[in-house]
Protein backbone atom coordinates (compact mmCIF):
# COMPACT_ATOMS: atom_id res chain seq x y z
CA UNK A 1 0.00 0.00 0.00
CA UNK A 2 1.40 3.44 -0.94
CA UNK A 3 2.16 5.98 1.76
CA UNK A 4 -0.61 8.31 0.63
CA UNK A 5 -3.37 5.74 0.90
CA UNK A 6 -5.34 4.82 4.05
CA UNK A 7 -7.17 1.73 5.14
CA UNK A 8 -9.57 2.02 8.07
CA UNK A 9 -11.27 -1.08 9.41
CA UNK A 10 -13.50 -1.83 12.34
CA UNK A 11 -13.74 -5.37 13.62
CA UNK A 12 -16.26 -6.57 16.16
CA UNK A 13 -15.42 -9.94 17.70
CA UNK A 14 -16.93 -11.34 20.85
CA UNK A 15 -18.34 -7.93 21.80
CA UNK A 16 -14.91 -6.24 21.49
CA UNK A 17 -14.16 -3.44 19.09
CA UNK A 18 -10.77 -3.29 17.36
CA UNK A 19 -9.46 -0.75 14.89
CA UNK A 20 -6.56 -1.01 12.44
CA UNK A 21 -5.22 1.75 10.21
CA UNK A 22 -2.38 2.82 7.98
CA UNK A 23 -1.27 6.46 7.63
CA UNK A 24 -3.19 8.23 4.89
CA UNK A 25 -4.71 11.53 3.95
CA UNK A 26 -8.02 12.56 5.61
CA UNK A 27 -11.14 10.80 4.29
CA UNK A 28 -12.99 12.65 1.57
CA UNK A 29 -16.35 10.83 1.75
CA UNK A 30 -18.98 13.03 3.38
CA UNK A 31 -20.39 11.45 6.55
CA UNK A 32 -17.72 8.74 6.80
CA UNK A 33 -16.51 9.99 10.19
CA UNK A 34 -20.08 10.03 11.55
CA UNK A 35 -20.69 6.49 10.31
CA UNK A 36 -17.59 5.22 12.10
CA UNK A 37 -18.57 7.04 15.31
CA UNK A 38 -22.06 5.57 15.15
CA UNK A 39 -20.64 2.07 14.69
CA UNK A 40 -18.40 2.47 17.73
CA UNK A 41 -21.24 3.88 19.85
CA UNK A 42 -23.62 1.08 18.92
CA UNK A 43 -21.15 -1.54 20.12
CA UNK A 44 -20.19 0.25 23.34
CA UNK A 45 -23.83 0.87 24.31
CA UNK A 46 -24.84 -2.78 24.41
CA UNK A 47 -25.66 -4.40 27.76
CA UNK A 48 -25.59 -1.03 29.53
CA UNK A 49 -27.90 1.04 31.71
CA UNK A 50 -28.51 4.79 31.56
CA UNK A 51 -30.72 7.17 33.54
CA UNK A 52 -33.32 9.49 32.01
CA UNK A 53 -35.59 12.17 33.46
CA UNK A 54 -37.11 10.99 36.78
CA UNK A 55 -40.83 10.92 37.46
CA UNK A 56 -42.22 14.08 39.09
CA UNK A 57 -43.01 12.06 42.25
CA UNK A 58 -41.77 8.74 43.54
CA UNK A 59 -44.09 5.75 43.14
CA UNK A 60 -44.04 1.97 43.34
CA UNK A 61 -46.31 -0.95 42.41
CA UNK A 62 -48.02 0.84 39.51
CA UNK A 63 -49.12 -0.07 36.00
CA UNK A 64 -47.29 1.20 32.92
CA UNK A 65 -47.44 0.77 29.15
CA UNK A 66 -46.01 2.42 26.01
CA UNK A 67 -47.82 3.76 22.94
CA UNK A 68 -46.72 6.06 20.08
CA UNK A 69 -43.44 7.15 21.65
CA UNK A 70 -44.98 7.79 25.08
CA UNK A 71 -44.88 5.77 28.31
CA UNK A 72 -47.99 6.02 30.50
CA UNK A 73 -47.65 5.35 34.26
CA UNK A 74 -50.94 4.95 36.11
CA UNK A 75 -51.68 4.74 39.83
CA UNK A 76 -49.25 3.07 42.21
CA UNK A 77 -48.33 3.66 45.82
CA UNK A 78 -47.08 7.13 46.64
CA UNK A 79 -44.83 8.19 49.48
CA UNK A 80 -47.82 8.20 51.84
CA UNK A 81 -48.25 4.46 51.31
CA UNK A 82 -51.76 4.60 49.80
CA UNK A 83 -52.88 4.23 46.19
CA UNK A 84 -52.68 7.26 43.91
CA UNK A 85 -54.86 8.51 41.06
CA UNK A 86 -51.95 10.00 39.13
CA UNK A 87 -51.46 9.44 35.39
CA UNK A 88 -48.04 10.62 34.23
CA UNK A 89 -46.69 10.41 30.67
CA UNK A 90 -43.04 10.23 29.63
CA UNK A 91 -42.05 11.47 26.17
CA UNK A 92 -39.13 9.47 24.78
CA UNK A 93 -38.21 12.15 22.24
CA UNK A 94 -38.02 15.08 24.67
CA UNK A 95 -37.07 13.21 27.88
CA UNK A 96 -39.84 15.01 29.75
CA UNK A 97 -42.84 14.10 31.92
CA UNK A 98 -46.32 15.59 31.84
CA UNK A 99 -49.58 14.98 33.70
CA UNK A 100 -52.82 13.69 32.22
CA UNK A 101 -56.28 13.39 33.73
CA UNK A 102 -56.24 11.46 36.99
CA UNK A 103 -57.78 8.03 37.42
CA UNK A 104 -61.38 8.12 38.73
CA UNK A 105 -60.19 6.38 41.92
CA UNK A 106 -56.85 5.49 43.54
CA UNK A 107 -55.13 2.33 42.35
CA UNK A 108 -52.12 0.47 43.70
CA UNK A 109 -50.72 -2.96 42.81
CA UNK A 110 -52.59 -2.71 39.50
CA UNK A 111 -51.81 -3.55 35.89
CA UNK A 112 -51.88 -1.48 32.70
CA UNK A 113 -51.69 -2.21 28.98
CA UNK A 114 -52.60 -0.60 25.67
CA UNK A 115 -55.26 -2.26 23.55
CA UNK A 116 -56.62 -0.70 20.36
CA UNK A 117 -54.98 2.62 21.19
CA UNK A 118 -56.46 2.92 24.68
CA UNK A 119 -54.95 2.33 28.10
CA UNK A 120 -56.62 -0.34 30.24
CA UNK A 121 -55.93 -0.21 33.98
CA UNK A 122 -57.20 -3.14 36.00
CA UNK A 123 -57.30 -4.60 39.46
CA UNK A 124 -55.33 -3.57 42.50
CA UNK A 125 -55.51 -4.27 46.20
CA UNK A 126 -59.16 -5.17 47.04
CA UNK A 127 -60.12 -3.61 43.71
CA UNK A 128 -62.14 -5.11 40.83
CA UNK A 129 -62.58 -1.93 38.75
CA UNK A 130 -61.48 -1.67 35.12
CA UNK A 131 -60.86 1.82 33.77
CA UNK A 132 -60.04 2.72 30.17
CA UNK A 133 -58.19 5.89 29.21
CA UNK A 134 -58.53 7.52 25.78
CA UNK A 135 -55.44 9.63 24.96
CA UNK A 136 -57.30 11.44 22.18
CA UNK A 137 -59.86 12.91 24.59
CA UNK A 138 -57.85 12.75 27.83
CA UNK A 139 -60.78 10.99 29.49
CA UNK A 140 -61.57 7.83 31.45
CA UNK A 141 -64.54 5.47 31.29
CA UNK A 142 -65.36 2.51 33.50
CA UNK A 143 -65.96 -0.92 32.02
CA UNK A 144 -67.14 -4.23 33.50
CA UNK A 145 -65.63 -5.07 36.88
CA UNK A 146 -63.41 -8.11 37.19
CA UNK A 147 -65.07 -11.19 38.74
CA UNK A 148 -62.91 -10.68 41.85
CA UNK A 149 -60.10 -8.38 42.97
CA UNK A 150 -56.68 -9.22 41.52
CA UNK A 151 -53.73 -7.52 43.19
CA UNK A 152 -50.04 -7.89 42.38
CA UNK A 153 -50.88 -8.89 38.82
CA UNK A 154 -49.79 -7.82 35.33
CA UNK A 155 -51.66 -7.14 32.11
CA UNK A 156 -50.82 -8.48 28.65
CA UNK A 157 -52.63 -8.43 25.30
CA UNK A 158 -53.05 -11.35 22.90
CA UNK A 159 -55.19 -11.27 19.73
CA UNK A 160 -57.25 -8.28 20.80
CA UNK A 161 -58.01 -9.65 24.28
CA UNK A 162 -56.75 -8.39 27.63
CA UNK A 163 -55.29 -10.89 30.11
CA UNK A 164 -54.85 -10.09 33.82
CA UNK A 165 -52.24 -12.42 35.29
CA UNK A 166 -52.09 -12.77 39.07
CA UNK A 167 -52.86 -15.59 41.46
CA UNK A 168 -55.68 -16.28 39.01
CA UNK A 169 -55.87 -15.63 35.28
CA UNK A 170 -58.71 -13.64 33.70
CA UNK A 171 -59.38 -12.59 30.10
CA UNK A 172 -61.34 -9.49 29.08
CA UNK A 173 -63.06 -9.14 25.70
CA UNK A 174 -63.54 -5.44 24.79
CA UNK A 175 -66.08 -6.43 22.14
CA UNK A 176 -68.49 -7.99 24.64
CA UNK A 177 -67.31 -6.13 27.77
CA UNK A 178 -67.09 -9.45 29.61
CA UNK A 179 -64.51 -11.25 31.72
CA UNK A 180 -63.73 -14.98 31.63
CA UNK A 181 -61.80 -16.89 34.28
CA UNK A 182 -59.14 -19.19 32.82
CA UNK A 183 -56.94 -21.94 34.24
CA UNK A 184 -54.64 -20.76 37.02
CA UNK A 185 -50.96 -21.61 36.98
CA UNK A 186 -49.99 -24.64 39.10
CA UNK A 187 -48.41 -22.43 41.79
CA UNK A 188 -50.83 -19.50 41.34
CA UNK A 189 -47.91 -17.08 41.56
CA UNK A 190 -48.39 -13.33 41.88
CA UNK A 191 -45.86 -10.50 42.21
CA UNK A 192 -44.12 -12.14 39.24
CA UNK A 193 -42.48 -11.21 35.94
CA UNK A 194 -44.94 -11.56 33.04
CA UNK A 195 -44.57 -11.29 29.28
CA UNK A 196 -46.02 -12.54 25.98
CA UNK A 197 -43.74 -14.34 23.51
CA UNK A 198 -45.10 -16.06 20.42
CA UNK A 199 -48.71 -15.67 21.57
CA UNK A 200 -48.03 -17.42 24.89
CA UNK A 201 -47.83 -15.97 28.40
CA UNK A 202 -44.72 -16.54 30.51
CA UNK A 203 -44.89 -16.06 34.29
CA UNK A 204 -41.59 -16.15 36.18
CA UNK A 205 -40.79 -15.95 39.89
CA UNK A 206 -42.91 -14.02 42.36
CA UNK A 207 -44.61 -15.60 45.39
CA UNK A 208 -46.92 -18.60 45.54
CA UNK A 209 -50.45 -17.55 46.40
CA UNK A 210 -51.20 -20.60 48.56
CA UNK A 211 -48.02 -20.45 50.67
CA UNK A 212 -46.83 -16.82 50.32
CA UNK A 213 -43.34 -18.28 49.80
CA UNK A 214 -41.10 -16.94 47.01
CA UNK A 215 -40.65 -19.18 44.00
CA UNK A 216 -38.21 -19.62 41.14
CA UNK A 217 -40.86 -21.42 39.06
CA UNK A 218 -41.52 -20.44 35.45
CA UNK A 219 -44.72 -21.43 33.67
CA UNK A 220 -45.90 -20.89 30.12
CA UNK A 221 -49.61 -20.50 29.33
CA UNK A 222 -51.05 -21.38 25.92
CA UNK A 223 -54.39 -19.62 25.21
CA UNK A 224 -55.19 -22.16 22.50
CA UNK A 225 -55.32 -25.04 25.01
CA UNK A 226 -55.95 -23.15 28.30
CA UNK A 227 -53.05 -25.11 29.81
CA UNK A 228 -49.81 -24.33 31.62
CA UNK A 229 -46.42 -25.92 31.07
CA UNK A 230 -43.36 -25.77 33.36
CA UNK A 231 -40.21 -24.21 31.94
CA UNK A 232 -36.66 -23.73 33.24
CA UNK A 233 -36.74 -22.11 36.69
CA UNK A 234 -35.11 -18.76 37.44
CA UNK A 235 -31.54 -18.75 38.82
CA UNK A 236 -32.74 -17.01 41.99
CA UNK A 237 -35.80 -15.44 43.61
CA UNK A 238 -37.15 -12.21 42.12
CA UNK A 239 -40.34 -10.96 43.78
CA UNK A 240 -42.01 -7.77 42.52
CA UNK A 241 -39.51 -7.25 39.65
CA UNK A 242 -39.94 -5.18 36.50
CA UNK A 243 -40.39 -7.18 33.31
CA UNK A 244 -40.72 -6.64 29.57
CA UNK A 245 -40.23 -8.49 26.27
CA UNK A 246 -37.61 -7.50 23.69
CA UNK A 247 -36.83 -9.55 20.59
CA UNK A 248 -38.87 -12.52 21.86
CA UNK A 249 -37.01 -12.73 25.17
CA UNK A 250 -38.27 -11.99 28.68
CA UNK A 251 -36.29 -9.36 30.61
CA UNK A 252 -36.61 -9.38 34.43
CA UNK A 253 -34.94 -6.67 36.54
CA UNK A 254 -34.78 -5.96 40.25
CA UNK A 255 -37.13 -7.37 42.85
CA UNK A 256 -36.32 -8.98 46.17
CA UNK A 257 -36.15 -12.38 47.84
CA UNK A 258 -39.62 -12.00 49.40
CA UNK A 259 -42.66 -9.75 49.21
CA UNK A 260 -41.71 -7.49 52.13
CA UNK A 261 -37.92 -7.87 51.94
CA UNK A 262 -35.64 -5.03 50.93
CA UNK A 263 -34.38 -5.30 47.35
CA UNK A 264 -31.26 -7.44 47.30
CA UNK A 265 -29.80 -6.39 43.93
CA UNK A 266 -30.51 -4.61 40.69
CA UNK A 267 -30.02 -7.92 38.91
CA UNK A 268 -31.16 -8.27 35.29
CA UNK A 269 -31.91 -11.72 33.94
CA UNK A 270 -33.06 -12.68 30.46
CA UNK A 271 -35.07 -15.77 29.49
CA UNK A 272 -34.89 -17.26 25.99
CA UNK A 273 -37.90 -19.55 25.31
CA UNK A 274 -36.19 -21.11 22.28
CA UNK A 275 -33.34 -22.55 24.36
CA UNK A 276 -35.31 -22.55 27.65
CA UNK A 277 -32.35 -20.91 29.41
CA UNK A 278 -31.62 -17.90 31.60
CA UNK A 279 -28.66 -15.51 31.34
CA UNK A 280 -27.54 -12.74 33.70
CA UNK A 281 -26.81 -9.29 32.30
CA UNK A 282 -25.54 -5.97 33.66
CA UNK A 283 -27.27 -4.86 36.87
CA UNK A 284 -29.15 -1.61 37.44
CA UNK A 285 -27.41 1.07 39.46
CA UNK A 286 -30.21 1.15 42.07
CA UNK A 287 -31.75 -2.06 43.44
CA UNK A 288 -35.53 -1.70 43.50
CA UNK A 289 -38.67 -3.66 44.27
CA UNK A 290 -42.04 -2.92 42.67
CA UNK A 291 -40.88 -0.87 39.67
CA UNK A 292 -42.81 -0.80 36.40
CA UNK A 293 -41.20 -2.37 33.35
CA UNK A 294 -41.89 -1.20 29.79
CA UNK A 295 -40.48 -1.93 26.34
CA UNK A 296 -40.09 1.15 24.12
CA UNK A 297 -37.97 1.48 20.97
CA UNK A 298 -36.31 -1.88 21.74
CA UNK A 299 -35.11 -0.71 25.13
CA UNK A 300 -36.14 -1.80 28.62
CA UNK A 301 -37.40 1.03 30.86
CA UNK A 302 -37.50 0.38 34.61
CA UNK A 303 -39.57 3.07 36.32
CA UNK A 304 -39.89 3.96 40.00
CA UNK A 305 -40.20 1.27 42.66
CA UNK A 306 -38.99 1.24 46.24
CA UNK A 307 -35.41 0.84 47.38
CA UNK A 308 -36.34 -0.16 50.94
CA UNK A 309 -38.88 -2.97 50.56
CA UNK A 310 -42.12 -1.44 51.85
CA UNK A 311 -40.68 2.09 52.07
CA UNK A 312 -41.43 5.18 49.97
CA UNK A 313 -41.36 5.09 46.19
CA UNK A 314 -38.48 6.53 44.17
CA UNK A 315 -38.60 8.68 41.04
CA UNK A 316 -35.63 7.05 39.31
CA UNK A 317 -35.94 5.79 35.73
CA UNK A 318 -33.24 3.55 34.26
CA UNK A 319 -33.05 2.34 30.66
CA UNK A 320 -31.33 -0.83 29.47
CA UNK A 321 -29.94 -1.29 25.96
CA UNK A 322 -29.62 -5.01 25.03
N, C-alpha and C positions, 0 to 999 in steps of 0.2 A: 504494500500500500504506500503511495506517495506521501510526502510529508505535508502536503496541503490538502489532504483528504481526511475526513473524520468518519469513524464508525461509532455509533452510540447504541448500546443494547441494554435492555432490561430483562432480567431473568427472574422468574418467580418459581422457587422450588421449595416444597415443604413449608410454605408460608413465609419464606425468607426472600428478601429482595436483594439482588446483586446487580451491580452496574459495571460495565467494562467500556473503555473508551480509548481512542488514539487521538493525539493532538491534531486538530484541524481548525479551519476557519469557522466562525459562528454560523449556525444553521440559517438558511435563507427561507425555509418554508414557514409561512405565516401560521401561527398557532401551534407549532411543533413543541415549543417549550411548555405551553399550557397542557398539552396532551400528556407529556412526560410527567408533569407535576400531578395531574389527575390520576395517572396510573400508580404513582408512588402512594398518593393519599388513599386510594381505594384499598391498597394492600395493608397499609399501616392501620387503617380504621377497623379492620375486622376483629371480632371477638373483643370489643372494647365498649366501655360505658362512658356516657357523657351526661352532664346535667343541663336542663333547660329551665325556662322560667317556672318558678314554683307556683302552686295554687295560691289564691288570695288568702285562704284560711286552711289550716291543717284539718285533715279528715282521715278516717279509716273505715274499712268495712262498707264501702259504697259500690254502686254499680257504675260501669263506664263502657262506652262503645264509640267507635269512630265512623264518620260518614263525611264524604266530600271534603277531605282535608281538615276536618275538625274533630276533636275528641270531646265528647260530652260526659261529664261526671255528675251523677245524680245521687242526692241523699248522702247517707253515711253518718258515722258518729262524729260529732264535733268535739271540741275540747271540753265541753260541759258533760260529755258522756252520753247524751241523748241523741236520738235521730234528728237529722236536719232536713229541711225542705229545699236546700240549695241546689240549683242547676248551674254549673259553671262550664264554660266552653273554651277549649284551648285551640288556638289557630296555629297549625304547623308552619305556615308560611311566614307569619309575623312574630312567632314566639311570644304571644300575648294571650291573656285570659280575659274573658268577659262574662257577665252574668246574663242569664235568661230567666224567664218566668219561673218562679218557684213551684215545686211540687204542691199539689193540693193538700198533702199531709206529710208529716215527717216520715222518713224511711231510713232504717239502718239494717245492715246485714241483708241487703237486697241485691237483685240482679238487674242487668240492663243490656239490651241488644237492639240493633237496628233491624227493622223488617219493613220492606216496601217503603223506605225513605222516612220512616217514623221510629221514634225511640220508645221501646216498651220497657217499663220498669215494674218489676214484680216482687211480690213477697216481702220478706223482712221478719223481724222478731215479732211474733204474735200478730202477723199481718197477712191478710189474704188479698189485698187490693191490687188490681192491675191498672196502671195509668199509662196513657199513650200520649207522647209529646209530638206535635207537628212543628218542625222548624220553620215552615213557610208562614205560619200564622202566630208562632210563639205562644201556643196554647196547649192545654192539657184536656183530655177527656178520660172518663173512667169507663172501663170495660168490665166484662164478667169477672167476679171474684174467683180466685182459685178455690178448689174444693176444701183445702185446709191451709193453714199458714205454713210457709216453707222459708225458714231462715237459713243463713249460711250456705245458700245455694248459688248457682251460676246459670245464666241464660245462654242458649245457643240457638241457631236457626238452621233448619234443614228443610229444603224443598218447600219454602213458603210457610212453614209451621214453626212455632216458638216452643222450645223445650226448656223447662225449669228443672235443673238437676240439683237435688239436695239429698236428704235422707230418703226421699221418695222422688220419683220421676213423673212429671206431668207434661202434657203437650197441649198447646193452645192453637186453635184454628181461627185466624182472623176473619175468615169467610163466614163462619157460623157463630162466632163469638162464644165458643164452648171449649171447656177443658176436658181432657181425658187422662185418667191415671194409667200409667204404664208399669211394666215390671220394674221393681226396685233392684238395685245391684245387690249381690250376695251379702256384702257387708254394710249396705245402706250408709255409705260414707257421706259426710258433709264436710264443709270447711276445706274442700279439696281443690286441686287443679282440674280444670275442665276445658276441653277443646274438641272441635269437629275436624276430622281428617278423613277424606274419602267418603263422606256421607255417614260416618259412624262417630259416636260420642266416646271420648276417652276420659275416664275419671281416675285421677292419680292422687294417692296420699289422703290427707285429711284425718278425720276422726270417725271411728265407727259409731253409728247412732245407738246401737244397742248397748255398747259397753262404755262409750265415751273415751276409749283408748285410742291413741294415735295409730295409724296404719301406714304401711308401705305398699299396700295392695294397689294394683292397677287393673281396671276392668274396662272392656270395650263393649259398647251397646250398639246393636244393629237394629235400626228401626224396621227393616224389612221382616225380621223374625221376632221382634220384641224379646230378644234374649241377650244375655250378658256372657262375655267370655273373659277368663283371666289372662292377663298378659304379664310381661316381666315386671317384677316389683321395683319400686324406687330404691336407690342406694341407701337412703336414709329418710327419716321422718320430715315431712314438710306440711305443717298445718297452717291454714289461712295464708297460702302463698298467692302471688300474682301469676297468672298464666295467660298464654296466647299461642296462636298457631302461625308459623311462618314456614313457607315452602314445605308443607305437609309434615311438619314436625312440631311436637308440643314443647313449648318453653315454660319452665316453672322456676320462679325466682322468689327468694326470701321465705318467709314463714318461720315456724318455730317447732319445737319438739312436742308441744301439747297446746291445747286451746288457750290456756291462760298463762303460758310460759313466755318469758321474754324472748325475742328473736335471738337465735343462736348464731346466725351468719346471713350474709347476703348472697348465699349460694345460688348459682344458676345451673340448672340441669336441663338437658334436652333429650326427649324421647323420639326415637325413629321407629314408626310402626312397621316399616319394611323389614328391618333387621331385628325388631323387638329388643332393642338395647337402649341403655341410657349412657350419656356422656356428661361430664362436668365441664363447664365453661368458666370464664372470668366472673368473679363475684362483684356484686354491687358495692359501692362505697359505704352505704348505710344499710345495715341489717334492719329489716322491717317485717312486721306481721300485719296482715289485713290490708295490703295495698291493692289497688285496682291494676289489672293488666290489660293492655290494648295493643293490637297490631295496627300500625299505620305506616304506609310507604315502606313496607318490608323491614320495619324496625319494631322493637319491643319496648313499649312505654310502661314503666312501673311508676304508679302515681300514688302519693300519699302513703297511708299506713300508720302504724305506731311502732316506735322504736323501743318501747318499754312494756310490751305485752298488752296489758289492759289500760295503759296510760293514754295521754292525749295524742291526737293525730298530728302528723307532720305535713308540711307543705311540699316537701321535696319531690321532684320528678326526675327520674333517671331514664336514659334511653340506651338500649343495647343494639349494636350493629353486628349481625351474625358474621 
